[in-house]
């Protein structure tokens, strides 16, 4: 059972600056889940994460929510891609393998790009509802097919919502994985131990995340999301300038939400604000993991 840690880095400063000289590293993570969610045609019922909190009998096909996910794959992902290309932003795509299998044009683009890929399951399903064998099989299935789909190794892992007590152990047991991003208990990476061996954790954020359009306290407009992100980047930069050391900011996006035209303005305005600032670098997650492994070893 994972032990709880209420200390973390405390007042230590693991790094004064990131190896590229920046004080704040910003990592944008795009959750590619569309097509991997539970859906009636796959015999899995309906998924509840649509635009409406309207319960649909699992025996009845929820075409509304299905269409919402299809929008993310058909339109939203490409809107975000255009923004990333416009601002030359290296991005981490947290990919559910089944979603990528069902969107060959995006899979081809991702394979040809230099962007980072983070494993996010084969299906987009709650691992806390699975048995250990089911969770292991989902992880193994994803890790078998993802490298072929994206054309490069996948080194990091995270699951839907929150991990089970066994998730980190299962990830650490896989020979290709070197870190997980399920934790939300810190901003900076840190080392822990799994079965007697050091294991790297690169935390995620449920706060700097567009799920907050739907989870209280919600963003009333995209402007509130942009202000939240810009405010966080500014505060972290101020902290670093006053001796707190290198800071990491993770931003979580979803094509079906932030790929909507109005909400994409928040992403655009944030990228416009941070791109080109000499003390802020836009990085992908594997870069952060590599930096930490080299400069802050276990």
Backbone bond lengths (Angstrom), bond angles and torsions (degrees), N, CA, C in turn:
res aa  C-N    CA-C-N  psi(-1)  N-CA   C-N-CA  omega(-1)  CA-C   N-CA-C  phi
1 X - - - 1.467 - - 1.539 109.31 -
2 X 1.365 118.69 130.02 1.463 120.00 -178.68 1.525 111.77 -60.56
3 X 1.331 115.48 135.47 1.461 120.54 177.32 1.521 109.85 -82.21
4 X 1.324 116.48 149.31 1.467 120.95 176.92 1.519 109.14 -87.75
5 X 1.335 116.62 145.76 1.457 122.74 -178.85 1.526 107.93 -131.65
6 X 1.329 116.35 115.66 1.463 121.26 -178.36 1.525 112.07 -102.29
7 X 1.351 117.38 10.58 1.465 120.67 -175.97 1.524 112.18 -109.01
8 X 1.329 116.90 -53.36 1.458 120.08 -179.96 1.515 112.52 61.86
9 X 1.339 116.18 -138.93 1.465 121.14 -179.76 1.531 112.24 -78.41
10 X 1.334 116.77 -16.01 1.473 121.89 -177.94 1.535 109.74 49.68
11 X 1.332 118.60 -126.55 1.469 120.45 -176.77 1.523 112.76 -98.31
12 X 1.326 116.68 8.81 1.458 118.69 176.79 1.530 109.85 -72.62
13 X 1.308 115.41 157.72 1.464 122.30 178.55 1.532 106.86 -120.91
14 X 1.335 117.98 91.98 1.469 119.56 -176.29 1.524 113.54 -58.59
15 X 1.330 116.96 -38.32 1.459 122.62 178.14 1.519 109.34 -136.43
16 X 1.314 117.29 133.20 1.465 120.57 174.84 1.523 110.45 -70.88
17 X 1.317 115.30 -42.02 1.465 123.76 177.08 1.523 107.83 -142.43
18 X 1.326 115.77 162.06 1.452 119.71 171.96 1.525 108.70 -73.19
19 X 1.325 118.43 156.57 1.469 120.43 -176.94 1.524 115.09 -56.34
20 X 1.324 118.48 -23.38 1.474 120.06 177.93 1.527 112.01 -85.06
21 X 1.338 117.43 2.26 1.457 121.60 177.93 1.508 115.11 96.07
22 X 1.318 118.03 -9.18 1.457 120.25 -177.98 1.522 111.19 -78.20
23 X 1.323 115.86 159.93 1.461 122.15 175.68 1.522 111.67 -95.09
24 X 1.320 116.80 -33.89 1.465 121.84 -179.25 1.523 109.10 -123.61
25 X 1.316 116.41 125.09 1.463 122.23 173.54 1.526 108.06 -102.93
26 X 1.315 116.78 126.71 1.458 122.48 179.22 1.522 108.70 -109.35
27 X 1.324 115.96 124.46 1.455 121.51 178.52 1.523 109.41 -117.33
28 X 1.328 116.21 116.47 1.463 122.14 175.61 1.526 108.19 -91.30
29 X 1.335 115.59 124.88 1.466 121.52 178.53 1.532 108.09 -113.15
30 X 1.311 116.60 120.71 1.461 121.79 177.44 1.522 108.32 -102.25
31 X 1.319 116.48 118.56 1.464 122.84 -178.24 1.523 109.69 -84.98
32 X 1.309 116.51 108.66 1.469 121.22 -178.87 1.530 107.71 -97.82
33 X 1.320 115.69 98.37 1.467 122.23 -171.97 1.521 112.97 -122.57
34 X 1.325 116.59 -11.08 1.459 121.75 -171.52 1.527 111.27 -68.50
35 X 1.311 116.12 116.53 1.453 122.41 -175.24 1.516 112.36 106.97
36 X 1.331 116.15 -14.72 1.466 120.63 177.73 1.524 111.47 -101.57
37 X 1.337 116.88 -7.23 1.457 120.32 -178.86 1.530 110.94 -75.37
38 X 1.319 115.79 163.35 1.461 120.06 176.53 1.524 109.86 -62.66
39 X 1.323 116.58 132.63 1.462 121.57 179.19 1.521 109.24 -148.88
40 X 1.306 114.51 148.57 1.461 121.80 -176.42 1.531 112.69 -57.44
41 X 1.351 120.02 -42.24 1.474 118.99 179.89 1.524 113.39 -62.22
42 X 1.342 117.84 -22.05 1.463 121.19 177.78 1.520 112.24 -91.92
43 X 1.334 116.69 4.65 1.445 120.64 179.90 1.509 114.01 72.69
44 X 1.345 116.49 24.90 1.465 121.03 -173.97 1.526 112.94 -116.13
45 X 1.313 118.53 11.35 1.461 120.44 -177.41 1.513 110.90 80.07
46 X 1.329 116.46 -149.91 1.464 121.32 -179.09 1.523 109.98 -121.09
47 X 1.328 115.68 148.95 1.454 120.07 174.70 1.521 109.32 -91.07
48 X 1.326 116.33 147.18 1.468 120.22 -173.88 1.519 114.03 -94.07
49 X 1.362 118.10 -4.84 1.466 119.79 -174.02 1.519 111.49 -91.41
50 X 1.322 117.16 67.47 1.447 121.45 175.71 1.520 111.02 -105.24
51 X 1.316 116.37 -160.95 1.460 120.80 177.66 1.531 111.22 -82.83
52 X 1.324 117.32 -14.49 1.451 120.70 -176.41 1.523 110.04 -125.58
53 X 1.311 116.42 139.41 1.464 121.46 175.25 1.523 108.64 -87.71
54 X 1.321 115.08 61.26 1.465 121.43 -176.11 1.520 108.67 -113.77
55 X 1.333 117.77 109.88 1.472 119.24 -177.40 1.522 111.53 -67.41
56 X 1.328 115.14 131.12 1.453 121.59 178.11 1.524 107.77 -116.76
57 X 1.325 116.87 131.46 1.458 121.28 177.41 1.529 108.61 -54.02
58 X 1.347 118.76 126.16 1.467 120.32 -179.55 1.523 113.77 -55.15
59 X 1.329 117.09 -22.68 1.464 119.83 179.41 1.525 112.01 -77.21
60 X 1.364 116.85 -10.30 1.460 121.95 -179.21 1.520 108.40 -110.79
61 X 1.296 116.83 130.82 1.465 121.03 -177.44 1.524 110.56 -69.06
62 X 1.336 116.84 128.92 1.462 123.18 -177.85 1.532 109.26 -94.32
63 X 1.319 116.34 85.23 1.462 120.71 -177.81 1.522 112.24 -67.97
64 X 1.334 116.41 -27.75 1.457 119.22 179.52 1.524 111.69 -64.43
65 X 1.321 117.13 -50.00 1.460 120.15 179.70 1.522 111.01 -67.99
66 X 1.332 117.22 -37.40 1.465 119.50 176.04 1.532 110.67 -58.10
67 X 1.336 116.38 -42.29 1.459 119.93 179.56 1.517 112.48 -65.07
68 X 1.319 115.80 -34.84 1.456 120.90 177.43 1.533 110.79 -61.22
69 X 1.325 116.29 -44.69 1.465 119.95 177.74 1.527 110.80 -67.45
70 X 1.325 117.16 -39.71 1.462 119.89 179.00 1.523 111.21 -61.51
71 X 1.337 117.22 -35.91 1.455 120.03 177.00 1.529 110.34 -58.60
72 X 1.332 116.51 -43.42 1.457 119.54 -178.99 1.512 112.72 -58.86
73 X 1.347 116.74 -38.74 1.458 121.35 -178.54 1.526 112.27 -80.67
74 X 1.334 116.62 -34.95 1.466 121.06 -175.90 1.521 112.74 -82.16
75 X 1.341 116.20 -37.36 1.468 121.01 -171.07 1.533 112.01 -123.71
76 X 1.329 115.90 -51.77 1.463 119.76 -170.44 1.506 114.24 -60.63
77 X 1.336 117.74 -42.83 1.459 119.38 -177.42 1.516 111.56 -62.99
78 X 1.350 116.11 -36.84 1.464 119.04 -177.91 1.523 111.28 -73.96
79 X 1.328 116.62 -31.26 1.469 119.32 175.39 1.536 110.10 -63.80
80 X 1.315 116.30 -43.24 1.465 119.95 177.62 1.524 111.17 -66.73
81 X 1.324 117.17 -41.40 1.465 120.50 178.18 1.525 110.42 -57.05
82 X 1.340 117.04 -43.58 1.462 119.49 179.91 1.523 111.61 -61.35
83 X 1.341 116.82 -38.05 1.463 119.72 177.20 1.520 111.53 -66.64
84 X 1.318 117.29 -42.30 1.462 120.01 179.79 1.528 110.75 -64.20
85 X 1.313 116.44 -39.26 1.464 119.83 177.78 1.522 110.85 -68.21
86 X 1.305 116.40 -38.58 1.478 120.67 -179.78 1.520 111.71 -61.87
87 X 1.340 116.75 -41.12 1.460 120.49 -177.68 1.530 112.85 -99.56
88 X 1.334 117.34 6.36 1.467 122.72 178.78 1.520 111.23 51.89
89 X 1.344 115.84 52.05 1.461 122.29 -175.17 1.529 110.33 -98.67
90 X 1.336 118.47 123.29 1.464 119.35 169.57 1.522 109.70 -73.91
91 X 1.315 116.44 129.92 1.464 121.88 -170.92 1.522 109.72 -126.49
92 X 1.326 115.99 151.27 1.454 122.19 170.09 1.521 108.61 -100.63
93 X 1.320 116.97 124.95 1.457 121.39 175.46 1.526 107.85 -102.74
94 X 1.340 115.88 112.18 1.455 121.67 175.19 1.515 107.92 -83.84
95 X 1.321 116.63 106.95 1.462 121.07 -164.36 1.523 112.18 -111.86
96 X 1.337 115.58 126.70 1.462 121.52 164.20 1.530 106.73 -81.95
97 X 1.329 116.18 126.60 1.463 119.67 -172.01 1.527 112.42 -60.69
98 X 1.341 117.51 -38.50 1.463 118.92 -178.74 1.529 111.08 -65.92
99 X 1.325 116.92 -33.75 1.465 119.75 176.97 1.520 110.45 -63.09
100 X 1.327 117.08 -40.27 1.463 120.62 -179.28 1.528 110.87 -70.79
101 X 1.315 117.20 -36.78 1.464 120.27 177.55 1.523 111.16 -60.11
102 X 1.332 116.74 -32.08 1.457 120.89 -175.09 1.527 113.33 -91.90
103 X 1.321 117.39 1.95 1.460 120.64 178.47 1.527 109.03 -133.00
104 X 1.332 117.75 71.33 1.473 120.50 -176.25 1.525 114.71 -55.83
105 X 1.358 120.94 -38.50 1.466 117.92 179.09 1.527 112.99 -62.05
106 X 1.343 116.78 -39.93 1.460 118.27 177.95 1.522 110.69 -70.65
107 X 1.326 117.46 -39.18 1.466 120.34 177.41 1.525 110.29 -58.56
108 X 1.328 117.15 -41.56 1.467 120.73 179.42 1.522 110.72 -65.49
109 X 1.340 116.57 -42.82 1.471 119.50 178.12 1.525 110.62 -62.15
110 X 1.332 117.35 -45.01 1.459 120.87 -178.32 1.525 110.67 -64.20
111 X 1.320 116.71 -38.96 1.454 121.38 179.93 1.527 110.88 -62.88
112 X 1.325 117.25 -35.11 1.462 121.26 -177.92 1.522 112.74 -86.22
113 X 1.317 116.84 -14.70 1.465 120.33 -177.77 1.522 110.15 -84.36
114 X 1.319 115.61 170.25 1.455 120.46 175.90 1.506 112.42 -98.19
115 X 1.322 117.52 15.32 1.455 120.53 -174.65 1.525 112.00 -77.17
116 X 1.306 114.52 157.99 1.451 124.27 -177.54 1.529 110.21 -80.36
117 X 1.332 116.79 149.06 1.459 121.63 177.74 1.526 108.79 -126.10
118 X 1.319 115.07 129.68 1.460 123.58 179.25 1.526 107.82 -116.74
119 X 1.328 117.96 128.46 1.451 120.79 -179.84 1.517 111.57 -68.33
120 X 1.347 116.25 135.04 1.466 121.67 -174.51 1.529 111.04 -132.60
121 X 1.340 115.51 25.34 1.455 119.74 -178.91 1.509 112.09 97.87
122 X 1.318 116.85 164.87 1.460 120.13 169.15 1.519 107.59 -81.93
123 X 1.330 116.41 -56.98 1.462 121.11 171.78 1.521 108.81 -95.61
124 X 1.343 115.64 158.52 1.460 120.48 173.87 1.522 106.64 -95.48
125 X 1.322 115.30 89.19 1.461 121.04 -173.44 1.521 109.18 -140.77
126 X 1.317 115.42 155.38 1.467 120.62 -178.53 1.530 110.12 -74.37
127 X 1.314 116.77 115.33 1.463 119.64 -178.36 1.526 111.35 -70.20
128 X 1.339 117.65 -22.32 1.466 119.70 177.24 1.521 111.95 -67.82
129 X 1.338 117.39 -14.86 1.464 121.59 176.70 1.525 111.67 -93.66
130 X 1.330 117.21 -1.62 1.457 121.58 -177.12 1.522 110.93 -99.44
131 X 1.322 115.31 160.67 1.456 120.21 165.95 1.526 108.12 -78.83
132 X 1.321 116.11 167.62 1.474 118.91 177.86 1.523 110.63 -60.53
133 X 1.307 117.91 -40.34 1.457 120.67 -179.61 1.527 110.81 -64.48
134 X 1.326 117.37 -41.22 1.465 120.37 178.94 1.527 110.93 -64.72
135 X 1.329 117.31 -41.19 1.466 119.68 179.60 1.526 110.69 -66.53
136 X 1.326 116.84 -41.30 1.474 120.04 178.47 1.526 110.51 -63.01
137 X 1.325 116.80 -42.99 1.468 120.22 -179.05 1.522 111.29 -64.36
138 X 1.348 117.31 -38.49 1.467 120.02 178.78 1.523 110.06 -65.58
139 X 1.334 116.95 -44.23 1.470 120.65 178.46 1.524 110.34 -61.79
140 X 1.315 116.99 -48.69 1.465 120.31 -178.10 1.521 111.66 -62.75
141 X 1.351 116.37 -40.03 1.463 119.92 179.25 1.529 110.04 -62.05
142 X 1.317 116.81 -46.90 1.463 120.44 179.08 1.514 111.39 -60.21
143 X 1.334 117.01 -45.06 1.456 120.66 -176.12 1.527 112.40 -73.09
144 X 1.320 118.07 -16.49 1.469 120.80 172.79 1.514 111.20 -76.23
145 X 1.341 116.80 -41.52 1.469 119.32 -171.54 1.526 113.78 -95.59
146 X 1.336 118.68 -27.01 1.463 119.76 -175.28 1.529 113.99 -61.17
147 X 1.335 120.19 -47.51 1.472 118.31 -178.87 1.523 113.00 -57.02
148 X 1.330 117.42 -36.45 1.455 119.52 177.49 1.512 112.40 -69.36
149 X 1.324 116.81 -35.52 1.463 120.83 -179.80 1.520 112.32 -71.14
150 X 1.334 116.94 -37.46 1.474 120.03 -174.26 1.520 112.79 -102.90
151 X 1.332 117.46 -9.39 1.457 120.30 174.75 1.514 115.62 75.93
152 X 1.329 118.20 19.76 1.463 121.17 178.65 1.528 108.84 -162.63
153 X 1.333 116.34 163.73 1.470 118.87 -178.86 1.522 111.62 -65.47
154 X 1.319 115.42 152.42 1.465 122.86 173.95 1.519 106.67 -113.12
155 X 1.354 116.81 123.03 1.458 121.48 -172.15 1.523 114.19 -110.69
156 X 1.327 117.72 -17.36 1.460 120.40 -176.95 1.516 112.06 -117.65
157 X 1.340 115.94 162.16 1.463 120.93 -174.11 1.518 110.57 -146.28
158 X 1.323 117.01 141.74 1.458 122.67 167.16 1.519 108.95 -155.78
159 X 1.320 116.89 160.30 1.455 121.25 -172.34 1.529 110.48 -116.98
160 X 1.320 116.00 177.16 1.454 120.81 177.00 1.534 110.48 -69.04
161 X 1.298 116.76 140.04 1.465 124.28 176.20 1.521 111.48 57.13
162 X 1.316 118.05 -94.07 1.460 120.91 -177.06 1.520 109.47 -137.99
163 X 1.342 116.87 151.92 1.465 120.44 -175.75 1.523 112.03 -75.33
164 X 1.323 115.18 164.98 1.450 121.44 169.00 1.530 108.29 -87.32
165 X 1.321 116.80 174.81 1.467 120.39 178.03 1.527 111.95 -65.25
166 X 1.333 116.36 -18.93 1.477 119.67 -176.52 1.524 112.97 -101.34
167 X 1.340 119.03 -7.79 1.463 121.32 -170.87 1.524 112.28 -57.46
168 X 1.328 117.31 -49.32 1.473 120.04 -177.42 1.529 110.33 -63.62
169 X 1.304 117.34 -40.64 1.465 120.35 179.61 1.534 110.70 -62.48
170 X 1.325 117.02 -42.11 1.458 120.47 178.99 1.522 111.31 -66.36
171 X 1.340 116.82 -40.88 1.467 120.00 178.41 1.527 110.72 -64.56
172 X 1.334 116.59 -45.23 1.459 120.55 -177.98 1.523 111.69 -65.33
173 X 1.320 117.29 -25.82 1.465 120.82 179.91 1.519 112.39 -77.80
174 X 1.346 117.50 -14.76 1.467 119.36 -179.19 1.521 109.18 -81.08
175 X 1.319 118.82 131.00 1.469 120.94 -173.06 1.522 114.99 -65.74
176 X 1.324 118.57 -21.62 1.468 120.73 -176.92 1.524 113.81 -92.86
177 X 1.325 117.84 -15.75 1.463 120.74 -175.26 1.523 110.70 -92.38
178 X 1.340 115.58 139.59 1.465 121.16 -178.25 1.522 113.70 -123.07
179 X 1.345 117.89 -10.74 1.465 120.18 177.72 1.522 109.89 -158.02
180 X 1.340 115.65 162.89 1.464 119.75 172.03 1.518 109.92 -126.77
181 X 1.314 115.28 159.67 1.469 122.17 -178.52 1.519 111.09 -127.56
182 X 1.327 117.15 34.71 1.462 120.63 179.13 1.526 112.46 -84.83
183 X 1.325 117.81 -21.74 1.463 120.40 -174.95 1.524 111.48 -72.23
184 X 1.326 115.12 146.56 1.469 121.37 172.71 1.530 109.36 -128.34
185 X 1.346 116.26 22.61 1.465 120.95 -174.50 1.514 113.69 -96.34
186 X 1.341 117.61 7.69 1.464 121.51 179.46 1.516 107.85 -159.10
187 X 1.334 115.20 172.64 1.464 120.80 171.95 1.517 110.54 -105.16
188 X 1.336 116.42 -37.38 1.459 121.58 -179.44 1.532 111.11 -87.70
189 X 1.325 116.68 154.73 1.467 118.99 171.85 1.525 110.86 -62.13
190 X 1.318 115.61 159.61 1.458 120.37 175.11 1.525 109.22 -155.80
191 X 1.323 114.24 161.18 1.462 121.34 178.28 1.525 109.91 -98.37
192 X 1.316 115.32 139.67 1.451 121.26 170.45 1.523 107.15 -130.37
193 X 1.303 116.86 -170.64 1.465 120.69 -178.25 1.514 109.42 -128.91
194 X 1.322 116.34 134.50 1.463 122.54 176.51 1.522 107.81 -128.72
195 X 1.295 116.05 119.06 1.472 121.81 -179.72 1.527 111.82 51.14
196 X 1.337 115.49 41.52 1.454 120.71 175.12 1.511 116.27 83.65
197 X 1.321 118.05 0.31 1.464 121.56 -178.70 1.525 110.10 -118.00
198 X 1.354 118.31 148.29 1.467 120.13 178.43 1.524 111.07 -67.30
199 X 1.327 115.03 143.99 1.472 121.64 -178.48 1.519 108.02 -140.16
200 X 1.322 115.81 133.50 1.463 121.15 -176.54 1.526 110.94 -91.69
201 X 1.329 115.64 137.42 1.459 123.17 175.55 1.525 108.04 -119.77
202 X 1.319 117.11 125.09 1.466 122.51 174.11 1.525 106.12 -113.73
203 X 1.341 118.00 99.02 1.468 120.69 -169.69 1.526 114.00 -61.54
204 X 1.317 113.87 154.45 1.463 123.93 177.55 1.524 107.55 -104.38
205 X 1.321 117.82 178.83 1.467 121.38 177.27 1.520 110.46 -133.98
206 X 1.310 116.43 127.95 1.456 122.13 172.13 1.524 111.04 -96.24
207 X 1.344 116.47 0.07 1.466 121.70 -178.50 1.521 110.67 -99.77
208 X 1.331 117.75 -50.79 1.468 121.02 175.37 1.527 107.23 -82.91
209 X 1.319 115.35 67.37 1.457 121.79 -165.39 1.526 109.18 -150.40
210 X 1.336 116.34 137.70 1.467 118.47 -177.12 1.527 113.54 -74.25
211 X 1.341 118.97 -3.42 1.460 119.21 170.94 1.520 110.94 -61.22
212 X 1.318 116.07 -18.16 1.466 120.26 -179.29 1.527 112.34 -70.74
213 X 1.316 118.25 -5.13 1.464 118.95 169.15 1.525 110.47 -67.48
214 X 1.355 116.31 -20.83 1.461 120.48 -173.81 1.518 113.56 -121.47
215 X 1.335 117.66 -18.11 1.461 121.20 -179.13 1.521 109.75 -104.66
216 X 1.313 116.95 129.16 1.462 120.60 -178.64 1.530 111.07 -64.40
217 X 1.348 118.79 142.73 1.464 126.17 -5.30 1.526 110.56 -75.96
218 X 1.324 116.54 128.23 1.454 121.47 -171.91 1.521 112.12 -87.52
219 X 1.340 114.20 160.00 1.466 120.74 171.30 1.527 107.68 -83.08
220 X 1.326 116.61 123.08 1.459 119.56 178.29 1.519 111.35 -72.41
221 X 1.331 116.84 -32.20 1.460 121.77 179.03 1.531 108.53 -141.15
222 X 1.337 117.90 160.80 1.467 119.95 175.19 1.532 112.45 -57.50
223 X 1.322 116.52 -27.82 1.465 119.44 178.83 1.527 111.17 -58.25
224 X 1.331 117.00 -35.50 1.462 120.28 179.30 1.526 111.40 -66.68
225 X 1.334 116.77 -37.53 1.462 119.92 176.72 1.529 109.72 -65.36
226 X 1.329 116.56 -45.68 1.466 120.17 179.29 1.523 110.81 -60.81
227 X 1.325 116.90 -44.06 1.469 120.08 179.49 1.521 111.20 -63.40
228 X 1.325 117.39 -37.58 1.458 121.33 177.80 1.528 110.68 -61.87
229 X 1.329 116.49 -47.75 1.459 120.63 -178.56 1.524 111.54 -67.36
230 X 1.309 117.13 -44.96 1.464 120.80 -179.77 1.523 110.41 -64.25
231 X 1.345 115.96 -40.29 1.455 119.95 178.28 1.517 112.10 -63.86
232 X 1.327 116.94 -40.82 1.463 120.53 179.62 1.521 110.97 -65.42
233 X 1.325 117.19 -45.24 1.468 119.98 179.71 1.525 110.71 -61.11
234 X 1.325 116.40 -41.29 1.461 120.23 179.37 1.514 112.42 -65.52
235 X 1.329 116.46 -41.01 1.463 119.67 -179.51 1.525 110.78 -67.67
236 X 1.331 117.55 -43.09 1.461 120.70 178.46 1.527 111.05 -61.49
237 X 1.321 116.59 -39.05 1.465 120.45 178.15 1.524 110.52 -64.88
238 X 1.318 116.43 -42.18 1.467 120.59 178.31 1.534 110.44 -63.56
239 X 1.340 116.60 -42.49 1.469 121.07 176.61 1.522 111.02 -57.37
240 X 1.332 115.70 -48.55 1.460 120.29 -177.23 1.527 111.21 -63.11
241 X 1.317 116.35 -39.00 1.468 119.78 179.44 1.527 112.05 -65.98
242 X 1.334 116.22 -22.04 1.462 120.66 -178.76 1.529 111.90 -104.37
243 X 1.332 115.97 24.47 1.447 119.15 167.69 1.507 117.47 100.02
244 X 1.329 118.90 4.34 1.464 120.33 -178.40 1.524 112.57 -77.66
245 X 1.330 117.32 -12.47 1.460 120.78 -179.48 1.518 112.48 88.40
246 X 1.307 114.96 -179.51 1.462 120.94 -177.61 1.522 110.65 -57.91
247 X 1.320 115.62 138.23 1.470 122.64 -178.46 1.526 109.45 -118.13
248 X 1.344 115.36 152.30 1.463 121.83 176.52 1.517 109.42 -124.59
249 X 1.336 116.09 132.74 1.457 121.86 177.29 1.520 108.69 -121.85
250 X 1.327 116.54 123.65 1.455 122.63 177.52 1.523 109.28 -105.89
251 X 1.326 116.35 133.57 1.461 122.72 178.26 1.521 108.51 -120.24
252 X 1.337 117.28 123.65 1.463 121.62 -179.56 1.521 111.68 -102.49
253 X 1.339 116.41 126.46 1.463 122.30 -179.91 1.522 110.45 -127.11
254 X 1.343 115.62 156.03 1.467 122.53 177.32 1.529 108.53 -132.65
255 X 1.325 119.18 129.59 1.467 120.84 -177.84 1.521 113.89 -56.72
256 X 1.339 118.27 -35.53 1.465 120.35 -177.10 1.522 111.75 -72.78
257 X 1.323 117.40 -17.76 1.463 121.10 178.06 1.531 111.53 -106.76
258 X 1.316 117.47 -64.36 1.468 119.08 -178.22 1.518 112.83 -73.62
259 X 1.332 117.24 -8.93 1.455 119.95 174.64 1.514 113.60 -83.75
260 X 1.336 117.29 -4.61 1.468 120.42 171.52 1.532 108.40 -71.28
261 X 1.327 116.87 142.71 1.473 120.35 -170.61 1.520 112.75 -54.94
262 X 1.320 118.28 -46.95 1.462 119.99 -177.95 1.525 110.69 -64.00
263 X 1.324 116.55 -46.27 1.463 119.61 -176.65 1.519 112.02 -70.24
264 X 1.316 117.19 -26.57 1.467 119.97 177.62 1.523 111.35 -63.96
265 X 1.333 118.00 -20.80 1.461 119.11 177.81 1.528 111.17 -63.98
266 X 1.335 116.92 -31.11 1.465 119.55 177.85 1.520 110.69 -66.30
267 X 1.330 116.63 -41.84 1.462 120.89 178.03 1.526 109.85 -64.36
268 X 1.329 116.02 -46.10 1.471 120.50 178.97 1.521 111.46 -58.15
269 X 1.328 116.96 -47.94 1.465 120.08 -175.86 1.524 111.37 -66.97
270 X 1.328 117.38 -35.47 1.461 119.65 178.23 1.521 110.57 -68.43
271 X 1.326 116.69 -47.14 1.467 119.26 -179.81 1.522 110.97 -62.51
272 X 1.304 116.45 -39.33 1.466 120.67 178.00 1.525 110.71 -61.38
273 X 1.329 116.42 -35.57 1.467 121.30 -178.39 1.528 111.79 -72.08
274 X 1.343 117.69 -43.44 1.469 119.35 -173.30 1.525 113.34 -90.77
275 X 1.330 117.80 -26.71 1.472 119.69 -177.28 1.525 110.04 -64.01
276 X 1.293 116.16 130.18 1.461 120.23 177.21 1.511 114.96 89.20
277 X 1.334 118.46 -7.35 1.465 119.55 175.45 1.524 108.48 -73.55
278 X 1.328 118.96 123.18 1.473 120.79 -171.89 1.516 114.50 -63.45
279 X 1.325 118.60 -25.32 1.460 120.26 -177.83 1.532 112.71 -96.99
280 X 1.358 115.99 2.03 1.463 121.54 177.15 1.519 108.15 -120.26
281 X 1.321 116.50 129.76 1.468 120.10 176.38 1.525 109.13 -116.67
282 X 1.315 115.43 141.94 1.464 122.35 174.32 1.524 106.67 -97.11
283 X 1.311 116.17 120.05 1.464 121.05 -170.90 1.523 110.11 -132.52
284 X 1.327 115.67 164.94 1.456 117.99 171.02 1.524 109.07 -102.06
285 X 1.318 115.23 168.95 1.459 121.21 -168.86 1.535 113.16 -69.49
286 X 1.320 116.55 -37.57 1.459 119.23 179.10 1.525 110.84 -64.15
287 X 1.320 116.05 -33.79 1.467 120.26 176.52 1.525 110.42 -61.95
288 X 1.331 116.80 -43.42 1.465 121.01 177.91 1.529 109.99 -63.22
289 X 1.329 116.56 -44.77 1.469 120.21 179.58 1.524 111.07 -61.39
290 X 1.326 117.22 -41.45 1.469 120.89 179.55 1.524 111.05 -66.65
291 X 1.332 116.53 -43.52 1.466 120.17 177.94 1.527 110.36 -58.33
292 X 1.333 116.03 -46.38 1.462 119.70 -175.57 1.528 111.04 -66.46
293 X 1.320 115.66 -40.97 1.464 120.16 179.56 1.525 110.78 -61.35
294 X 1.328 116.19 -39.25 1.466 120.18 -177.16 1.523 112.93 -78.50
295 X 1.329 116.77 -41.71 1.467 120.11 -170.29 1.527 114.02 -102.44
296 X 1.338 118.12 -19.09 1.463 121.46 176.77 1.537 106.93 -130.79
297 X 1.318 118.29 67.89 1.466 120.66 -175.47 1.524 110.98 -68.11
298 X 1.323 116.80 160.50 1.469 119.63 -179.48 1.534 111.47 -65.83
